[in-house]
């Protein structure tokens, strides 16, 4: 079997295991905290948010650092560190005796989180520019599938075996992914140009902020995550408002999964289309499509209407991550691709942090339906930012970097 194809298959399976395993614990995180003592509902809710969010805060800081290390030493060592670190973190979560201990374990987990973004960067670096969109779209199917099944499996395991054994099983699943990477992955490092320049971290950051397209796409990446995460904590409440059924949790899970199904069905197709007509065009179209399908969610009167709209919204959002990643692959020089994608990942994690807070604030002041409207406004604003950027002259990222380096001398 071709090395690149073998790497792709192993990474896709590993992504499924990691994404599925890390989302297994989400359905019962607040229940786990509640089981540690006699706490008020307010205490449990507050600490559930802090324990959940601290992982993304740490990951936001670490992503560019891991990316820079990957540029120097290769992506495989980082994938191993990430997978082993996550496995150890989840195992330790099962042994935590207090909420504070759980908080610090989740903080450590954030320091080593980044397996899936790193795997995207790894496959992107091994893929020709002409087919990057299709390849990354196909790869995303692994992580999305894991995200769809993970919470369901986690809930079933927690009910059947209890919290401690569920953490143990989850850690074992991620350990299997680490073994797959260690044994099966063969990284073929692409040689940088002979005259390739070594850029300081400060120069790369300044270069990103002065490269209109890259900066705009990173901001859009954060907005995509805000759009995805803003409604997640509120979805079960919105579902309960739309139905009188007793199994609200199950219906909320199905409604949530509808977005993932749409994502799963079309991610590869959007990536392939981006390879053909340009990633900017596809990204702009998807932003408009997301706007069209998220606004009506504020005005539904039946649950089935919300489910259908969430499915179509997932179709639109499904192409955004592979498209933005392929665009980074195209713009960034080989020798700093890992670090550039690391900063893009930081923007993703920023969206993960801001999204739930943003949704909570908007819903608190105006109501849950307003969250869909405001999020839709963010998507359409992103489209116009992108459009304005594309009207301006193209910039070569290497030239921008050299310009910033000269200014700093």
RAZIDA-V725448 format. One record per pair of residues at least 12 apart in sequence whose ideal C-beta (glycine too) atoms are under 7 Angstrom apart, sorted by the first residue. I is the first residue (numbers start at 1). GAP is how many residues later the second one is. Records with the same first field share a line. If there is no record, write none. Layout:
BEGIN
I->GAP ; GAP
END
This chain:
BEGIN
3->183 ; 185
4->122
6->178
7->119 ; 178 ; 179
8->115 ; 131
10->170 ; 171 ; 174 ; 175
11->108 ; 111 ; 112 ; 128
12->127 ; 130
13->129 ; 167
14->105 ; 163 ; 166 ; 167
15->101 ; 104 ; 124 ; 127 ; 128 ; 131
16->126 ; 127 ; 129 ; 130
17->129 ; 156 ; 157 ; 159 ; 160
18->65 ; 68 ; 97 ; 98 ; 128 ; 156 ; 159
19->97 ; 124 ; 127 ; 128 ; 131
20->126 ; 129 ; 130 ; 133
21->129 ; 149 ; 152 ; 153
22->64
23->123 ; 124 ; 127 ; 128 ; 131
24->126 ; 127 ; 129 ; 130 ; 133 ; 142 ; 146
25->129 ; 142 ; 145
26->125 ; 128
27->124 ; 127 ; 128
28->126 ; 127 ; 130 ; 135
29->19 ; 22 ; 23
30->14 ; 15 ; 18
32->131
33->14 ; 15 ; 18 ; 66 ; 69
35->128
36->62 ; 63
47->52
50->53
51->51 ; 52 ; 55
53->300
54->49 ; 52 ; 53 ; 56
55->51 ; 54 ; 55 ; 58
56->54 ; 293 ; 296 ; 297
57->53 ; 296
58->49 ; 52 ; 53
59->51 ; 54 ; 55 ; 290
60->286 ; 289 ; 290
62->49 ; 52
63->51 ; 54 ; 279 ; 282 ; 283 ; 286
64->275 ; 278 ; 279 ; 282
66->12 ; 48 ; 52 ; 276
67->54 ; 271 ; 272 ; 274 ; 275
68->133 ; 270 ; 271 ; 274
70->48 ; 51 ; 268
71->264 ; 265 ; 266 ; 267 ; 268
74->113 ; 115
75->43 ; 46 ; 47 ; 50 ; 112 ; 263
76->105 ; 109 ; 111
78->40
79->36 ; 39 ; 40 ; 43 ; 102
80->98 ; 101 ; 102
81->31
82->30 ; 31 ; 32 ; 33 ; 36
83->32 ; 91 ; 94 ; 95 ; 98
84->94
85->27
86->23 ; 26 ; 27 ; 29 ; 88
87->84 ; 87 ; 88 ; 91
89->16 ; 19 ; 20 ; 23
90->77 ; 80 ; 81 ; 84
91->76 ; 77 ; 80
92->13
93->12 ; 74
94->69 ; 70 ; 73 ; 74
114->231
116->27
117->224 ; 228
120->16 ; 19 ; 205
121->216 ; 217 ; 220
123->12 ; 13 ; 16
124->12 ; 201 ; 202 ; 205
125->65 ; 212
126->62
129->200 ; 201
130->145
131->144
132->143 ; 194 ; 197
133->138 ; 139 ; 141 ; 142 ; 146 ; 189 ; 190 ; 193
134->134 ; 137 ; 138 ; 141
136->135 ; 186 ; 189 ; 190
137->130 ; 131 ; 133 ; 134 ; 135 ; 182 ; 185
138->130
140->127 ; 181 ; 182
141->123 ; 126 ; 127
144->116 ; 119 ; 120 ; 123
145->119
147->113
148->109 ; 112
151->102
152->101
154->12
157->12
190->144
192->142 ; 143
196->139
199->137 ; 202 ; 206
202->206
203->198 ; 201 ; 202 ; 205
204->132 ; 135 ; 136 ; 197
206->198
207->190 ; 193 ; 194 ; 197
208->135
210->190 ; 194
211->184 ; 186 ; 189
212->177 ; 180 ; 183
213->118 ; 176 ; 182
214->117 ; 183
216->169 ; 170 ; 173
217->107 ; 110
218->125 ; 126 ; 129
219->128
220->104 ; 162 ; 166
221->103 ; 123 ; 126 ; 127
222->125 ; 126 ; 128 ; 129
223->128 ; 155 ; 156 ; 159
224->93 ; 96 ; 127
225->123 ; 126 ; 127 ; 130
226->125 ; 128 ; 129 ; 132 ; 152
227->63 ; 148 ; 151 ; 152
228->89 ; 127
229->122 ; 123 ; 126 ; 127
230->125 ; 126 ; 128 ; 129 ; 141 ; 145
231->128 ; 140 ; 141
232->124
233->123 ; 126 ; 127
234->125 ; 129 ; 134 ; 137
235->17 ; 20 ; 21
236->12 ; 13 ; 16
237->131
238->130
239->12 ; 13 ; 16 ; 64
242->58 ; 60 ; 61 ; 64
243->60
251->52
254->53
255->51 ; 52 ; 55
258->49 ; 52 ; 53 ; 56
259->51 ; 54 ; 55 ; 58
260->54
261->50 ; 53
262->49 ; 50 ; 51 ; 52 ; 53 ; 56
263->51 ; 54 ; 55
265->50
266->49 ; 52 ; 53
267->51 ; 52 ; 55
270->12 ; 16 ; 48 ; 49 ; 52 ; 53
271->48 ; 51 ; 52 ; 55
274->49 ; 52
279->44 ; 47 ; 48
280->106 ; 110
282->37 ; 41
283->37 ; 40 ; 41 ; 103
284->99 ; 102 ; 103
286->30 ; 33 ; 34
287->92 ; 95 ; 96 ; 99
288->95
289->27
290->23 ; 26 ; 27 ; 89
291->85 ; 88 ; 89
293->16 ; 19 ; 20 ; 23
294->19 ; 78 ; 81 ; 82 ; 85
295->77 ; 78 ; 81
296->13
297->12 ; 75
298->71 ; 72 ; 74 ; 75
324->20
325->16
328->12 ; 13 ; 16
331->66
332->65
333->64 ; 65
359->12
362->12
END
